[in-house]
Amino acid sequence: MNYSITAREKADEIYYFIQWSPLARAERWTINAKVPSVAGVYEIYWMDDHKHLRMMVVGNTHYGGLRTELRRLTDPELALDAKTRDTLENREIWFRYAPSNSASVMADVVWFFRTTYFPENPGVEHSGRFKKMYMKESAPDKLIWIP
């Protein structure tokens, strides 16, 4: 399967189509074996007591690629705060990704998701190239996360 982010421009609007990888459990061996070491966008989730996935982070990576960033962000020993460390140690952690070789595309996609999921503090900027952005997601496991 071809996981990717494609775009179609129309005047000052952009239509992004994200083909996510299947959700996978964030285990060292799974990440090392299945995740490419290329730039892209990722989402990391944790499983709650009711077996629902909860968004932990959505982001993008350039240097080191998806493999390195997912390994770093899901390793409890590298967690920057106690709450994150506790979640990583005591919950099932899941991830998915979509490779992209464009910094502008990744900025737009991450901005769109973070302003949707975390509107109080998205913490990122979009590329500034378009007045309107639209996203359509496709995932083999049918997960389209809604906050």
Short mmCIF file of the C-alpha atoms (twelve columns), coordinates in Angstrom:
data_MODEL
# 
_entry.id   MODEL 
# 
loop_
_atom_site.group_PDB 
_atom_site.id 
_atom_site.type_symbol 
_atom_site.label_atom_id 
_atom_site.label_alt_id 
_atom_site.label_comp_id 
_atom_site.label_asym_id 
_atom_site.label_seq_id 
_atom_site.Cartn_x 
_atom_site.Cartn_y 
_atom_site.Cartn_z 
_atom_site.pdbx_PDB_model_num 
ATOM 1   C CA . MET A 1   0.000   0.000  0.000  1 
ATOM 2   C CA . ASN A 2   1.183   3.499  -0.789 1 
ATOM 3   C CA . TYR A 3   0.940   5.737  2.281  1 
ATOM 4   C CA . SER A 4   1.320   9.381  1.328  1 
ATOM 5   C CA . ILE A 5   0.002   12.912 1.257  1 
ATOM 6   C CA . THR A 6   -1.127  14.267 -2.086 1 
ATOM 7   C CA . ALA A 7   -2.442  17.718 -2.915 1 
ATOM 8   C CA . ARG A 8   -4.561  19.414 -5.508 1 
ATOM 9   C CA . GLU A 9   -4.448  23.198 -5.841 1 
ATOM 10  C CA . LYS A 10  -7.281  25.343 -7.109 1 
ATOM 11  C CA . ALA A 11  -6.669  29.099 -7.114 1 
ATOM 12  C CA . ASP A 12  -5.966  30.049 -3.465 1 
ATOM 13  C CA . GLU A 13  -7.318  26.756 -2.061 1 
ATOM 14  C CA . ILE A 14  -5.605  23.417 -1.448 1 
ATOM 15  C CA . TYR A 15  -7.138  19.966 -1.130 1 
ATOM 16  C CA . TYR A 16  -4.985  17.452 0.735  1 
ATOM 17  C CA . PHE A 17  -5.567  13.720 0.654  1 
ATOM 18  C CA . ILE A 18  -3.836  11.744 3.419  1 
ATOM 19  C CA . GLN A 19  -3.428  7.999  3.026  1 
ATOM 20  C CA . TRP A 20  -2.431  6.822  6.514  1 
ATOM 21  C CA . SER A 21  -0.469  3.699  7.307  1 
ATOM 22  C CA . PRO A 22  -2.357  1.082  9.321  1 
ATOM 23  C CA . LEU A 23  -2.396  1.697  13.054 1 
ATOM 24  C CA . ALA A 24  0.379   -0.228 14.767 1 
ATOM 25  C CA . ARG A 25  1.347   -0.796 18.369 1 
ATOM 26  C CA . ALA A 26  4.315   1.385  19.284 1 
ATOM 27  C CA . GLU A 27  6.899   -1.235 20.126 1 
ATOM 28  C CA . ARG A 28  10.587  -0.800 19.398 1 
ATOM 29  C CA . TRP A 29  10.778  -3.784 17.044 1 
ATOM 30  C CA . THR A 30  7.615   -2.867 15.137 1 
ATOM 31  C CA . ILE A 31  8.809   0.682  14.567 1 
ATOM 32  C CA . ASN A 32  12.273  -0.434 13.486 1 
ATOM 33  C CA . ALA A 33  10.884  -3.060 11.102 1 
ATOM 34  C CA . LYS A 34  7.928   -1.247 9.541  1 
ATOM 35  C CA . VAL A 35  8.456   2.510  9.643  1 
ATOM 36  C CA . PRO A 36  10.562  4.111  6.907  1 
ATOM 37  C CA . SER A 37  13.298  6.559  7.772  1 
ATOM 38  C CA . VAL A 38  11.825  9.367  5.675  1 
ATOM 39  C CA . ALA A 39  10.140  12.693 6.426  1 
ATOM 40  C CA . GLY A 40  6.428   12.730 7.131  1 
ATOM 41  C CA . VAL A 41  3.469   13.336 9.409  1 
ATOM 42  C CA . TYR A 42  2.578   11.080 12.349 1 
ATOM 43  C CA . GLU A 43  -0.094  10.615 14.986 1 
ATOM 44  C CA . ILE A 44  0.468   8.902  18.341 1 
ATOM 45  C CA . TYR A 45  -2.411  7.607  20.471 1 
ATOM 46  C CA . TRP A 46  -2.844  5.936  23.856 1 
ATOM 47  C CA . MET A 47  -5.542  3.376  24.708 1 
ATOM 48  C CA . ASP A 48  -7.846  4.300  27.583 1 
ATOM 49  C CA . ASP A 49  -9.594  1.915  30.003 1 
ATOM 50  C CA . HIS A 50  -12.605 1.650  27.664 1 
ATOM 51  C CA . LYS A 51  -10.412 0.540  24.737 1 
ATOM 52  C CA . HIS A 52  -10.761 3.916  22.989 1 
ATOM 53  C CA . LEU A 53  -7.781  5.546  21.339 1 
ATOM 54  C CA . ARG A 54  -6.953  9.015  22.661 1 
ATOM 55  C CA . MET A 55  -4.802  11.469 20.747 1 
ATOM 56  C CA . MET A 56  -1.430  12.043 22.354 1 
ATOM 57  C CA . VAL A 57  0.390   14.006 19.656 1 
ATOM 58  C CA . VAL A 58  0.274   14.878 15.981 1 
ATOM 59  C CA . GLY A 59  3.423   16.203 14.359 1 
ATOM 60  C CA . ASN A 60  5.898   16.008 11.557 1 
ATOM 61  C CA . THR A 61  9.547   15.206 11.213 1 
ATOM 62  C CA . HIS A 62  12.304  16.034 8.769  1 
ATOM 63  C CA . TYR A 63  15.741  15.046 10.033 1 
ATOM 64  C CA . GLY A 64  16.130  11.442 11.109 1 
ATOM 65  C CA . GLY A 65  12.766  10.577 9.659  1 
ATOM 66  C CA . LEU A 66  9.619   8.958  10.934 1 
ATOM 67  C CA . ARG A 67  11.350  5.890  12.369 1 
ATOM 68  C CA . THR A 68  13.663  7.882  14.629 1 
ATOM 69  C CA . GLU A 69  10.992  10.337 15.760 1 
ATOM 70  C CA . LEU A 70  8.412   7.661  16.578 1 
ATOM 71  C CA . ARG A 71  11.012  5.672  18.525 1 
ATOM 72  C CA . ARG A 72  12.015  8.794  20.461 1 
ATOM 73  C CA . LEU A 73  8.463   9.914  21.257 1 
ATOM 74  C CA . THR A 74  7.265   6.476  22.389 1 
ATOM 75  C CA . ASP A 75  10.239  5.605  24.610 1 
ATOM 76  C CA . PRO A 76  9.355   6.222  28.296 1 
ATOM 77  C CA . GLU A 77  13.011  6.700  29.194 1 
ATOM 78  C CA . LEU A 78  13.189  9.723  26.883 1 
ATOM 79  C CA . ALA A 79  9.931   11.363 28.062 1 
ATOM 80  C CA . LEU A 80  10.341  14.980 29.092 1 
ATOM 81  C CA . ASP A 81  7.701   14.997 31.832 1 
ATOM 82  C CA . ALA A 82  6.296   12.598 34.430 1 
ATOM 83  C CA . LYS A 83  2.757   12.506 32.969 1 
ATOM 84  C CA . THR A 84  4.005   11.484 29.519 1 
ATOM 85  C CA . ARG A 85  6.376   8.925  31.039 1 
ATOM 86  C CA . ASP A 86  3.526   7.414  33.052 1 
ATOM 87  C CA . THR A 87  1.305   7.182  29.943 1 
ATOM 88  C CA . LEU A 88  4.073   5.566  27.896 1 
ATOM 89  C CA . GLU A 89  4.864   3.042  30.638 1 
ATOM 90  C CA . ASN A 90  1.314   2.104  31.636 1 
ATOM 91  C CA . ARG A 91  -0.823  2.399  28.498 1 
ATOM 92  C CA . GLU A 92  -0.885  0.800  25.076 1 
ATOM 93  C CA . ILE A 93  0.611   3.267  22.617 1 
ATOM 94  C CA . TRP A 94  -0.372  3.231  18.936 1 
ATOM 95  C CA . PHE A 95  0.797   5.215  15.921 1 
ATOM 96  C CA . ARG A 96  0.268   5.812  12.233 1 
ATOM 97  C CA . TYR A 97  2.085   7.908  9.656  1 
ATOM 98  C CA . ALA A 98  2.025   9.353  6.157  1 
ATOM 99  C CA . PRO A 99  5.333   10.114 4.418  1 
ATOM 100 C CA . SER A 100 5.861   13.430 2.626  1 
ATOM 101 C CA . ASN A 101 8.950   15.074 1.181  1 
ATOM 102 C CA . SER A 102 7.527   18.612 1.311  1 
ATOM 103 C CA . ALA A 103 8.069   20.821 4.354  1 
ATOM 104 C CA . SER A 104 5.229   23.147 3.233  1 
ATOM 105 C CA . VAL A 105 2.768   20.278 2.852  1 
ATOM 106 C CA . MET A 106 3.677   18.870 6.265  1 
ATOM 107 C CA . ALA A 107 3.323   22.333 7.869  1 
ATOM 108 C CA . ASP A 108 -0.163  22.753 6.397  1 
ATOM 109 C CA . VAL A 109 -1.330  19.259 7.358  1 
ATOM 110 C CA . VAL A 110 -0.024  19.422 10.935 1 
ATOM 111 C CA . TRP A 111 -1.432  22.945 11.390 1 
ATOM 112 C CA . PHE A 112 -4.845  21.797 10.137 1 
ATOM 113 C CA . PHE A 113 -4.955  18.791 12.478 1 
ATOM 114 C CA . ARG A 114 -3.605  20.630 15.502 1 
ATOM 115 C CA . THR A 115 -6.040  23.537 15.114 1 
ATOM 116 C CA . THR A 116 -8.826  20.947 14.804 1 
ATOM 117 C CA . TYR A 117 -7.739  18.702 17.706 1 
ATOM 118 C CA . PHE A 118 -6.119  21.290 19.989 1 
ATOM 119 C CA . PRO A 119 -7.682  24.653 19.047 1 
ATOM 120 C CA . GLU A 120 -6.674  26.318 22.322 1 
ATOM 121 C CA . ASN A 121 -2.963  25.927 21.520 1 
ATOM 122 C CA . PRO A 122 -2.047  24.515 18.112 1 
ATOM 123 C CA . GLY A 123 1.603   25.523 18.606 1 
ATOM 124 C CA . VAL A 124 2.469   25.473 14.870 1 
ATOM 125 C CA . GLU A 125 2.024   27.669 11.812 1 
ATOM 126 C CA . HIS A 126 0.861   26.732 8.327  1 
ATOM 127 C CA . SER A 127 2.867   27.536 5.203  1 
ATOM 128 C CA . GLY A 128 0.844   30.669 4.406  1 
ATOM 129 C CA . ARG A 129 0.447   29.683 0.759  1 
ATOM 130 C CA . PHE A 130 -3.339  29.213 0.702  1 
ATOM 131 C CA . LYS A 131 -6.434  31.001 2.020  1 
ATOM 132 C CA . LYS A 132 -8.415  27.773 2.500  1 
ATOM 133 C CA . MET A 133 -7.362  24.197 3.197  1 
ATOM 134 C CA . TYR A 134 -9.361  20.996 3.010  1 
ATOM 135 C CA . MET A 135 -8.380  17.532 4.217  1 
ATOM 136 C CA . LYS A 136 -9.606  14.108 3.309  1 
ATOM 137 C CA . GLU A 137 -8.210  11.119 5.177  1 
ATOM 138 C CA . SER A 138 -8.143  7.465  4.294  1 
ATOM 139 C CA . ALA A 139 -6.965  4.741  6.639  1 
ATOM 140 C CA . PRO A 140 -6.890  0.962  6.107  1 
ATOM 141 C CA . ASP A 141 -8.233  0.403  9.634  1 
ATOM 142 C CA . LYS A 142 -11.013 2.958  9.131  1 
ATOM 143 C CA . LEU A 143 -9.912  5.155  12.040 1 
ATOM 144 C CA . ILE A 144 -10.650 8.793  11.433 1 
ATOM 145 C CA . TRP A 145 -10.045 10.388 14.814 1 
ATOM 146 C CA . ILE A 146 -12.540 12.992 15.982 1 
ATOM 147 C CA . PRO A 147 -11.885 14.825 19.260 1 
# 
